Amino acid sequence: MESYQETELAVVGAGYAGLTAASLARQAGKQVVLVEARDRVGGRVWTDHFPDGTYIDRGAQWAGPGQDRFYALARQTGVDTFPTHDEGMSLLCMDQRMKKYKGLIPPLPLPALLSLDFAIKKMNRLSAGIDPSAPWNHRRALEWDGMTLGGWMRAQLKSRKAHRLFTIAMEAIFAANPDELSFLFSLFYTRSGKDLDTLMNIRNGAQQDRLMGGADLPARRLAEALGDSVRLQAPVRMVRADDTSVEVCGDGFKIRAKALIIAIPPSQVLKIRFEPGLPVMKTQLMQRMPMGCVWKCYAIYDKPFWRAQGLNGLVATDFGYTSLVFDNSPRDGEKGILMGFVLADKARAFSNLQETERKASILSSLARFFGPAASNPLLYTDQCWATEEWSGGCYTGIMGPHTMTAFGPELRRPTGRIHWAGTETSDIWNGYIDGAIRSGERAAAEVLAYL
Ligand SMILES: Cc1cc2nc3c(=O)[nH]c(=O)nc-3n(C[C@H](O)[C@H](O)[C@H](O)COP(=O)(O)OP(=O)(O)OC[C@H]3O[C@@H](n4cnc5c(N)ncnc54)[C@H](O)[C@@H]3O)c2cc1C
């Protein structure tokens, strides 16, 4: 039998955006129902706990300076942060050669270093002039939105080594090939997280801190407080809207609400049937925001043995599938955990391998970086995000050319009583958890203004 419920606000998607919006509406005394397709909350943030108490973040994991809303939520939900381990030497493995280095400046020949430094500073300078709440208004918006980041990089980075390292950095930031990205979108995204240095760095950057208990703990605490207002395993299939209410339908349930917040990735919106159909601009925007592509690969050891070799676990490389490796060990170093990102085109190619091949490939890379001990972890596990039914990819919805200028103003525009949240709609920290939280706050304010 179909269940029927009436409420003031319905929210679709229990990621950080939807949970924030639902919690704020509840605090304002409104009746809320939050519907989530998965059997868990957190969305693109998912902490996996093992029987021995070890846990890994299969999705998002870091917070850094400027992400004030994320830190505030961690404090509010009683979750501590701890610094990402980065003490020791980093490794650069390019053109089959491995070099150790300390600090932020990679051991490249001087012309390559100068070229890299010039490109980073130039991208910072151009992005500083962008208004993140309306990037399409920039005087050069049309020109930049007609170009790709990849095209700009080829014009700027004449040194092959510098180009390669810059590509690794951009793929790590966007989980996309630079040729997929509009240059205007890339500048906006950079500005939205302050600058490239902030996006790239551990200390004073977006990779500075991790969350004790895992990055989904604040989400689980928000859901606990919302209690039975959260309905799991309830994918929304259809939304019917009229001038006074919105009806949200899924398998065996129907919810009628005075307002609706949709807090899911843009490409997932296309799976929902709308009656009447969404405005053409909104639908076409959703069709133009594909998800990035990333795998997270984990090798868990009984201790972080690389630290004794003076290494901090950080590797940037063009060798094999993983292009960046981090020390993801727990704060107390009770276990040693290495995490490798496989990104963009390499992530798509990696998806064609069987698990045994993926494991063999990643472990052989790790052994090359850290020695034979890396070949024998207690556990290897990896996580593909493109095959996640309710994400379709990660980290975020990206924009190719001619999307930001033609469709950008649609990102946050409400559709009658339907309001739009999700990190992709945020002007600040777009693509990050912090942006998701901010988008939930904005959407909640929109509906509370008339509910
Ligand atoms: C591998 C990886 C690494 C990342 N690293 C970081 C990081 O270190 N730091 C950082 O800040 N960010 C990082 N991100 C990005 C971050 O995870 C996202 O920006 C953020 O979690 C998005 O939150 P959201 O609420 O907007 O969307 P989501 O988390 O995607 O939430 C949307 C929810 O809606 C649900 N849903 C979808 N369709 C339906 C439907 N039809 N009906 C009902 N429910 C539906 C989904 O199941 C999901 O729970 C990373 C992401 C990934 C995947």
The ligand as a MOL file (V3000), in Angstrom:
LIG
                    3D

  0  0  0     0  0            999 V3000
M  V30 BEGIN CTAB
M  V30 COUNTS 53 58 0 0 0
M  V30 BEGIN ATOM
M  V30 1 C 36.2010 10.6800 -3.8130 0
M  V30 2 C 35.7260 12.0300 -3.3680 0
M  V30 3 C 36.5830 12.8600 -2.6790 0
M  V30 4 C 36.1450 14.1130 -2.2650 0
M  V30 5 N 36.9700 14.8520 -1.4710 0
M  V30 6 C 36.4820 15.9470 -0.8530 0
M  V30 7 C 37.1870 16.5170 0.2520 0
M  V30 8 O 38.2270 15.9960 0.6770 0
M  V30 9 N 36.6660 17.6430 0.8270 0
M  V30 10 C 35.4670 18.1830 0.4130 0
M  V30 11 O 35.0260 19.1830 0.9940 0
M  V30 12 N 34.7640 17.6240 -0.6060 0
M  V30 13 C 35.2370 16.5110 -1.2260 0
M  V30 14 N 34.4680 15.8670 -2.1710 0
M  V30 15 C 33.2210 16.4940 -2.6190 0
M  V30 16 C 32.0880 16.3450 -1.5740 0
M  V30 17 O 31.9030 14.9980 -1.2920 0
M  V30 18 C 30.7950 16.9280 -2.1440 0
M  V30 19 O 30.9910 18.2680 -2.5410 0
M  V30 20 C 29.6480 16.9690 -1.1300 0
M  V30 21 O 29.6140 15.8130 -0.3490 0
M  V30 22 C 28.3230 17.1630 -1.8750 0
M  V30 23 O 27.2460 17.1760 -0.9610 0
M  V30 24 P 25.7590 17.3750 -1.5020 0
M  V30 25 O 24.8620 17.3140 -0.3260 0
M  V30 26 O 25.6990 18.5640 -2.3630 0
M  V30 27 O 25.4870 16.1420 -2.4800 0
M  V30 28 P 25.5220 14.5550 -2.1960 0
M  V30 29 O 26.5000 14.2460 -1.1410 0
M  V30 30 O 25.6920 13.9120 -3.5140 0
M  V30 31 O 24.0780 14.2490 -1.6250 0
M  V30 32 C 22.9760 14.0150 -2.4620 0
M  V30 33 C 22.1470 12.9080 -1.8640 0
M  V30 34 O 20.9860 12.7340 -2.6610 0
M  V30 35 C 20.7090 11.3680 -2.7960 0
M  V30 36 N 19.8850 11.1970 -4.0040 0
M  V30 37 C 20.2670 11.2780 -5.2980 0
M  V30 38 N 19.2020 11.1090 -6.1050 0
M  V30 39 C 18.1390 10.9170 -5.3110 0
M  V30 40 C 16.7500 10.6850 -5.5540 0
M  V30 41 N 16.2380 10.6190 -6.7920 0
M  V30 42 N 15.9290 10.5130 -4.4840 0
M  V30 43 C 16.3900 10.5920 -3.2130 0
M  V30 44 N 17.7090 10.8100 -2.9290 0
M  V30 45 C 18.5530 10.9800 -3.9720 0
M  V30 46 C 22.0700 10.7120 -2.8520 0
M  V30 47 O 22.0070 9.3590 -2.4820 0
M  V30 48 C 22.8600 11.5500 -1.8600 0
M  V30 49 O 22.8140 11.0080 -0.5620 0
M  V30 50 C 34.8640 14.5890 -2.5940 0
M  V30 51 C 33.9950 13.7430 -3.2830 0
M  V30 52 C 34.4100 12.4660 -3.6250 0
M  V30 53 C 33.4250 11.5300 -4.2140 0
M  V30 END ATOM
M  V30 BEGIN BOND
M  V30 1 1 1 2
M  V30 2 1 2 3
M  V30 3 2 2 52
M  V30 4 2 3 4
M  V30 5 1 4 5
M  V30 6 1 4 50
M  V30 7 2 5 6
M  V30 8 1 6 7
M  V30 9 1 6 13
M  V30 10 2 7 8
M  V30 11 1 7 9
M  V30 12 1 9 10
M  V30 13 2 10 11
M  V30 14 1 10 12
M  V30 15 2 12 13
M  V30 16 1 13 14
M  V30 17 1 14 15
M  V30 18 1 14 50
M  V30 19 1 15 16
M  V30 20 1 16 17
M  V30 21 1 16 18
M  V30 22 1 18 19
M  V30 23 1 18 20
M  V30 24 1 20 21
M  V30 25 1 20 22
M  V30 26 1 22 23
M  V30 27 1 23 24
M  V30 28 2 24 25
M  V30 29 1 24 26
M  V30 30 1 24 27
M  V30 31 1 27 28
M  V30 32 2 28 29
M  V30 33 1 28 30
M  V30 34 1 28 31
M  V30 35 1 31 32
M  V30 36 1 32 33
M  V30 37 1 33 34
M  V30 38 1 33 48
M  V30 39 1 34 35
M  V30 40 1 35 36
M  V30 41 1 35 46
M  V30 42 1 36 37
M  V30 43 1 36 45
M  V30 44 2 37 38
M  V30 45 1 38 39
M  V30 46 1 39 40
M  V30 47 2 39 45
M  V30 48 1 40 41
M  V30 49 2 40 42
M  V30 50 1 42 43
M  V30 51 2 43 44
M  V30 52 1 44 45
M  V30 53 1 46 47
M  V30 54 1 46 48
M  V30 55 1 48 49
M  V30 56 2 50 51
M  V30 57 1 51 52
M  V30 58 1 52 53
M  V30 END BOND
M  V30 END CTAB
M  END
